[in-house]
Amino acid sequence: MNKPDSTLFSSIPKDASDVLNSFDELVQHTLPLNSRQLYQVPENVRKLSHLLTDDRPARRVGYMNEAAALSAYIRYFMWWNLVRLTPLFAGFAGQAGALSQLKDDDVCLDCGSGPLTVPIALWLGCPELRKKKLTWYCLDLSQTALSQGEDLYTAVAARTAASTPDQQLWKIIRVKGAVGTEIKKKAAFISCANMFNELFWNAEQPLEQLVKKYSAQILSYAEPAAAVLLIEPGVPRAARFVSLFRDALIRKGFSVLAPCPHAGACPMDGRKGGKWCHFVLETDDAPSHLKKLSAAAGIPKDRASLSFVFAAKSSDAAGVPADTKKAAPEQTKQLKLRVVSDAISLHNKTTGRYSCSEMGLTLAIAPENALSSGDLVFAEAQKKPDLDRKSGAVKINL
Ligand SMILES: C[S@@+](CC[C@H](N)C(=O)[O-])C[C@H]1O[C@@H](n2cnc3c(N)ncnc32)[C@H](O)[C@@H]1O
């Protein structure tokens, strides 16, 4: 089979991997803990992990204002988030044009910014953006998280100054408040990562109703031609939220840039018992100190998964993901597949991976190890689809 046309997670710049590999040192240098506090980090990570996953009702809304929790978040969760978001953003830089269209003096908004994880991952993953004079409004309930995040951003920028001599330090405007708080300027780019699950998890209203409310709030911040990036953990309920948010964006005239290879109905929408759209980044190459901290905290994390949608309102994208635009006109009979799931062993040393295409749920059949979660591949569209009996997916041999 042909090599995948592109993949979601790209290789990252050398200076970015240097920062990620020694992020613990950068944090300790910027926000030092004494040896007693350092000793307590694994235990605090373990406690916070429960509060963020299986013990959500016990979490206080302002948990990021508590020193031990914030320090555990920065030293563990933020680090993991940077490890998975930086290659994702590096992939966007090459594929989804909306980022490269950001220009000097544009305003960006990061909602639920915490310690500025998204701006820092964009800085690391997209060196071209470092050269643009951007203003970032960073919105969060926790002023302390924002202020420590700003210190970390400045420390990261100091580390990349030698490799990007013409970099422009972004202007950071910290806004303490809940999503919906008024922001003075309209944004050309809006991001929200790992925030909405804190709002919808224990909510009584149906997700559909919540998405209506929150998408309206997010879009009220947007310039007429803005890009919106929503990222949540790769679990079914969060993926359902993301899929509904995608529908809301499409209804408002946005084109999905990634990960969807089409603008039709989402075939992995996370409804109960069904498949959910999420992507897994193998973590073999994760920083060794981060893996050690995972082990010390008793959280074996060998994979990092996420669900996301990146969409933009621009006249030329028109429902076609930017990374597929290079398909020549004669390739229009080809089907674009976004590989989503893990491999399932089939006969003859082939494997199947559930994928997404304009035909709906698709099972991409390929030699072992030929595909990875997130790959985008082109295939011949078959006139008479052959359906997988178990899942109803359209089988495509690559
Ligand atoms: C899990 S952290 C994510 C931080 C960062 N975006 C990241 O991906 O690492 C969630 C953040 O959302 C913030 N948050 C929770 N509810 C919020 C709300 N209603 N409005 C604004 N921020 C909120 C929390 O204070 C916390 O900093």
The ligand as an SDF file (V2000), in Angstrom:
LIG
                    3D

 27 29  0  0  0  0  0  0  0  0999 V2000
   -7.6170   20.3340   33.3500 C   0  0  0  0  0  0  0  0  0  0  0  0
   -7.2560   22.0350   33.3920 S   0  0  0  0  0  0  0  0  0  0  0  0
   -6.7190   22.3460   31.7270 C   0  0  0  0  0  0  0  0  0  0  0  0
   -5.6870   23.4050   31.6530 C   0  0  0  0  0  0  0  0  0  0  0  0
   -5.0470   23.5490   30.2850 C   0  0  0  0  0  0  0  0  0  0  0  0
   -5.9870   24.0120   29.3040 N   0  0  0  0  0  0  0  0  0  0  0  0
   -4.4560   22.2260   29.8600 C   0  0  0  0  0  0  0  0  0  0  0  0
   -4.9370   21.6310   28.8870 O   0  0  0  0  0  0  0  0  0  0  0  0
   -3.5090   21.7540   30.4840 O   0  0  0  0  0  0  0  0  0  0  0  0
   -8.8500   22.7550   33.3680 C   0  0  0  0  0  0  0  0  0  0  0  0
   -8.8210   24.2440   33.6200 C   0  0  0  0  0  0  0  0  0  0  0  0
  -10.1170   24.7650   33.3490 O   0  0  0  0  0  0  0  0  0  0  0  0
  -10.3770   25.7510   34.3450 C   0  0  0  0  0  0  0  0  0  0  0  0
  -11.8330   25.9080   34.4290 N   0  0  0  0  0  0  0  0  0  0  0  0
  -12.7380   25.0590   34.9620 C   0  0  0  0  0  0  0  0  0  0  0  0
  -13.9710   25.5530   34.8200 N   0  0  0  0  0  0  0  0  0  0  0  0
  -13.8360   26.7350   34.1750 C   0  0  0  0  0  0  0  0  0  0  0  0
  -14.7530   27.7440   33.7490 C   0  0  0  0  0  0  0  0  0  0  0  0
  -16.0730   27.6170   33.9450 N   0  0  0  0  0  0  0  0  0  0  0  0
  -14.2740   28.8190   33.1140 N   0  0  0  0  0  0  0  0  0  0  0  0
  -12.9320   28.9750   32.9120 C   0  0  0  0  0  0  0  0  0  0  0  0
  -12.0180   28.0610   33.2900 N   0  0  0  0  0  0  0  0  0  0  0  0
  -12.4730   26.9720   33.9330 C   0  0  0  0  0  0  0  0  0  0  0  0
   -9.7330   25.2020   35.6060 C   0  0  0  0  0  0  0  0  0  0  0  0
   -9.4790   26.2250   36.5490 O   0  0  0  0  0  0  0  0  0  0  0  0
   -8.4650   24.5930   35.0520 C   0  0  0  0  0  0  0  0  0  0  0  0
   -7.3990   25.5130   35.0610 O   0  0  0  0  0  0  0  0  0  0  0  0
  1  2  1  0
  2  3  1  0
  2 10  1  0
  3  4  1  0
  4  5  1  0
  5  6  1  0
  5  7  1  0
  7  8  2  0
  7  9  1  0
 10 11  1  0
 11 12  1  0
 11 26  1  0
 12 13  1  0
 13 14  1  0
 13 24  1  0
 14 15  1  0
 14 23  1  0
 15 16  2  0
 16 17  1  0
 17 18  1  0
 17 23  2  0
 18 19  1  0
 18 20  2  0
 20 21  1  0
 21 22  2  0
 22 23  1  0
 24 25  1  0
 24 26  1  0
 26 27  1  0
M  CHG  2   2   1   9  -1
M  END
$$$$
